[in-house]
Amino acid sequence: MTGVATAAYQDFQRHEYVLALLLAVSVPIWATLALRDTGLQRLAVAPAIVAGNAVPIRVTPVIDYSSPLLKLGGKRKVKLQLPDMWAPPPKPVAKKRVVRKAYVSSKAADVASSAPPEDLPLAAASEAPPDASAEVIREQDEDLPETDTTDEPQAEGPGSADGAAEGTEVDPLKARAASMYAGRIRQFLRQRFHVATCTEEMADLSVGWSAVLASGGQVTSCQISPSGNGALDGAAQAACASSKGQQIPPPENYPEFGSRSVGGRFRCQVSK
């Protein structure tokens, strides 16, 4: 072992410290330059929306006789079975209420302090005092009119109270799905009906149409009932012709709705 003293050992050299400091200072600078280069401060250029030559039409609700009508029923209600471990809460017991009165009693003391107040009404001699459990009130509430709680007569068997007597469908969800699908078909046809100019005379007319759909909701045929107006009948014929071969998918839960016939009417609306 020699006696020469050695310098203290260092992990980094002086120039390495300087380089690390310069890199740390430069981080905010190049980050700011990168953000400016992205162009986020500039507004985006959106394409112009073309309004087109759409013409409003008058929509008239039409009853769809081909859709399954909800059946009237529901008088026989199914009693729900509760779990054995669940006990229903006890029914509340109505508490009797009596008006505060002064009753005749042989136990009253013969002193002035035992006399009832002058404004307290006096009960009849034949009226017995109320029980101690009764609630004493100052005055009787006004009697409310009795409401008729009798249920409206309903048909026997399955169905719904909102159904019709001539209905055949007992499932409310299925009847609603059929009605919504028929509305989709009518909306599909109405979107293809375009009249260049609707006059006051044409607004009073309408063109009936009937479409037949095959399995899967494909329009196989579409016919119209002419109104006598050439422009209106021509627009209706063009709407039917363009719908042939198009597919209007039925609901996934009810694929049988795809095979059906739907009718409606085309009307035009005068632009204001």
C-alpha atoms as one frame of an Amber mdcrd trajectory, in Angstrom:
protein
   0.000   0.000   0.000   1.408   3.346  -1.098   1.139   6.644   0.722  -0.119
   8.608  -2.324  -3.508  10.311  -1.568  -6.214   9.702  -4.146  -8.991  12.157
  -5.143 -12.563  11.576  -3.849 -14.604   9.289  -6.132 -17.539  10.960  -7.966
 -20.464   9.214  -9.752 -20.882  11.934 -12.432 -18.476  14.315 -14.071 -18.953
  18.073 -14.148 -19.896  18.189 -17.831 -22.616  15.559 -17.201 -24.283  17.800
 -14.616 -24.248  20.687 -17.067 -25.775  18.555 -19.828 -28.586  17.318 -17.553
 -29.414  20.882 -16.512 -29.606  22.032 -20.137 -31.929  19.141 -21.008 -34.240
  19.913 -18.065 -34.480  23.569 -19.059 -35.197  22.686 -22.706 -38.168  20.399
 -21.938 -40.753  23.219 -21.543 -39.373  24.945 -24.635 -39.747  22.033 -27.072
 -43.067  21.002 -25.460 -44.472  24.483 -26.162 -43.187  24.362 -29.739 -44.804
  20.946 -30.238 -48.185  22.168 -28.977 -48.060  25.207 -31.265 -47.257  22.969
 -34.206 -50.462  20.936 -33.676 -52.615  23.960 -34.543 -55.154  23.434 -31.756
 -55.699  27.194 -31.501 -57.198  27.275 -35.015 -60.907  26.569 -35.594 -61.800
  23.412 -37.463 -63.307  23.751 -40.928 -66.666  21.973 -41.113 -68.279  21.074
 -44.444 -71.302  23.096 -45.454 -74.673  21.421 -44.889 -76.821  21.352 -47.980
 -80.475  21.908 -47.127 -81.739  20.138 -50.235 -85.196  20.398 -51.763 -87.178
  18.582 -49.062 -90.903  19.328 -49.042 -92.940  18.920 -45.840 -95.935  16.599
 -46.006 -99.010  16.285 -43.852 -99.124  13.092 -41.796-102.525  11.551 -41.090
-102.781   8.616 -38.644-104.202   5.484 -40.242-105.557   2.452 -38.396-103.594
  -0.671 -39.273-106.119  -3.497 -39.447-103.421  -6.079 -40.249-101.575  -5.640
 -36.943-102.542  -7.955 -34.086-104.928  -6.078 -31.812-104.468  -6.356 -28.067
-107.198  -8.459 -26.484-109.436  -7.125 -23.741-109.110  -9.099 -20.538-107.279
  -9.245 -17.262-110.190  -9.698 -14.828-108.704 -12.891 -13.481-105.579 -11.675
 -11.726-102.655 -13.931 -10.820-101.867 -13.930  -7.117 -98.165 -13.436  -6.530
 -96.448 -15.887  -4.208 -94.036 -14.263  -1.762 -90.960 -16.072  -0.431 -91.504
 -18.056   2.769 -88.840 -16.126   4.643 -90.425 -12.751   3.874 -93.285 -11.724
   6.126 -95.513  -8.821   5.041 -95.742  -5.881   7.447 -98.813  -5.789   9.688
-101.736  -3.784   8.431-102.124  -0.413  10.151-105.035  -0.166  12.556-107.197
   2.904  12.183-107.305   4.923  15.401-110.671   6.239  16.490-111.019  10.007
  16.742-113.594  11.862  18.820-114.383  15.547  19.122-113.484  17.140  22.448
-116.711  17.638  24.460-117.894  17.974  28.019-119.682  14.850  29.223-122.065
  14.493  32.166-120.416  12.548  34.993-121.372  11.689  38.532-117.689  11.631
  39.569-117.134  15.334  38.986-116.168  17.326  42.093-118.573  19.981  43.362
-116.081  22.829  42.893-115.832  25.658  40.375-112.466  24.418  39.034-114.050
  21.151  37.855-116.492  22.948  35.557-115.674  22.682  31.817-114.678  25.773
  29.803-117.532  27.858  28.475-116.445  27.390  24.825-116.385  23.594  25.145
-119.488  22.026  23.571-121.679  19.924  25.852-122.402  16.332  24.848-125.879
  14.888  24.992-126.897  13.133  28.185-127.374   9.849  26.322-123.935  10.028
  24.695-121.380   7.838  26.450-117.832   9.110  27.066-115.204   7.815  24.579
-112.613   5.158  25.364-109.286   6.183  26.797-107.506   4.872  23.657-109.432
   7.229  21.337-107.680  10.300  19.954-109.335  13.547  21.034-109.468  16.327
  18.409-110.776  19.894  18.642-113.132  19.721  15.656-114.327  17.178  13.156
-112.795  17.302   9.677-115.103  17.922   6.774-116.430  14.693   5.353-114.821
  13.886   2.043-117.043  12.638  -0.768-116.973   8.922  -1.130-115.225   7.714
  -4.254-116.449   4.831  -6.275-113.796   2.139  -5.939-115.691  -0.404  -7.985
-113.471  -1.727 -10.745-114.681  -1.327 -14.289-116.005  -4.539 -15.795-113.397
  -6.453 -17.720-113.501  -9.504 -19.907-112.648 -12.922 -18.568-109.381 -14.625
 -19.434-105.934 -13.356 -20.431-105.513  -9.966 -21.978-105.252  -6.364 -20.874
-107.675  -3.714 -19.637-106.321  -1.417 -22.401-107.213  -3.919 -25.127-110.166
  -4.093 -27.473-113.045  -6.528 -27.447-112.217  -7.674 -30.993-108.505  -8.119
 -30.240-106.692 -11.428 -30.632-103.232 -10.778 -29.182-102.828 -11.387 -25.438
 -99.196 -10.239 -25.186 -99.053  -6.414 -24.769 -95.370  -6.268 -25.760 -96.000
  -8.135 -28.999 -98.973  -5.936 -29.893 -96.912  -2.792 -29.262 -93.975  -4.155
 -31.289 -96.299  -4.899 -34.226 -97.735  -1.377 -34.103 -94.267   0.211 -33.985
 -93.073  -1.919 -36.906 -96.081  -0.870 -38.992 -95.192   2.754 -38.191 -91.649
   2.174 -39.445 -93.007   0.844 -42.742 -95.274   3.869 -43.213 -92.423   6.234
 -42.374 -90.233   4.416 -44.924 -92.834   4.988 -47.670 -93.512   8.601 -46.667
 -89.821   9.472 -46.930 -89.912   8.458 -50.618 -92.963  10.594 -51.395 -91.883
  13.974 -52.820 -94.050  16.590 -54.529 -92.297  19.499 -56.233 -95.048  22.035
 -55.533 -98.097  21.386 -53.368-101.106  23.594 -54.081-104.202  24.227 -51.995
-106.177  21.884 -54.236-103.626  19.084 -53.835-103.513  19.501 -50.038-107.164
  18.410 -49.848-106.444  15.207 -51.795-104.759  11.977 -50.755-103.456   8.859
 -52.457-104.014   5.498 -50.798-101.294   2.868 -50.939-100.876  -0.730 -49.871
 -97.585  -2.609 -49.639 -96.929  -6.327 -49.256 -93.799  -7.515 -47.460 -92.284
 -10.969 -47.778 -90.232 -12.903 -45.252 -87.490 -10.733 -43.774 -89.359  -7.477
 -44.409 -88.654  -7.135 -48.152 -91.193  -5.062 -50.083 -92.472  -7.267 -52.922
 -95.336  -5.124 -54.215 -96.825  -1.669 -53.719-100.025  -0.345 -55.274-101.794
   2.993 -55.093-105.379   4.241 -55.324-105.201   7.329 -57.596-106.645  10.638
 -56.450-107.173  12.091 -59.937-104.362  14.648 -59.627-101.488  13.865 -61.984
 -98.679  15.378 -59.873 -99.871  13.753 -56.671-100.474  10.358 -58.278 -97.108
  10.507 -60.046 -95.238  11.200 -56.813 -97.078   8.351 -55.089 -96.339   5.949
 -57.949 -92.652   6.906 -57.825 -92.547   6.324 -54.055 -94.050   2.849 -54.480
 -91.743   1.979 -57.359 -88.611   3.006 -55.436 -89.653   0.955 -52.408 -89.915
  -2.357 -54.265 -87.066  -4.683 -53.403 -86.091  -2.660 -50.342 -85.887  -4.437
 -47.002 -87.344  -3.165 -43.730 -86.016  -5.570 -41.085 -88.625  -6.693 -38.529
 -87.891  -6.711 -34.778 -85.387  -9.339 -33.704 -87.781 -10.780 -31.124 -90.628
 -11.077 -33.640 -89.225 -12.079 -37.061 -92.695 -13.259 -38.149 -93.723  -9.599
 -38.560 -91.668  -9.498 -41.786 -94.465 -11.174 -43.770 -97.386  -8.779 -43.754
 -99.341  -6.128 -45.649 -99.561  -2.494 -44.579-101.605   0.372 -45.977-101.655
   4.124 -45.654-102.220   7.389 -47.487 -99.921   9.923 -49.121-100.655  13.619
 -48.547 -98.739  16.758 -49.409 -98.524  19.900 -47.319 -98.542  23.440 -48.588
 -95.346  25.311 -47.685 -95.942  28.455 -45.625
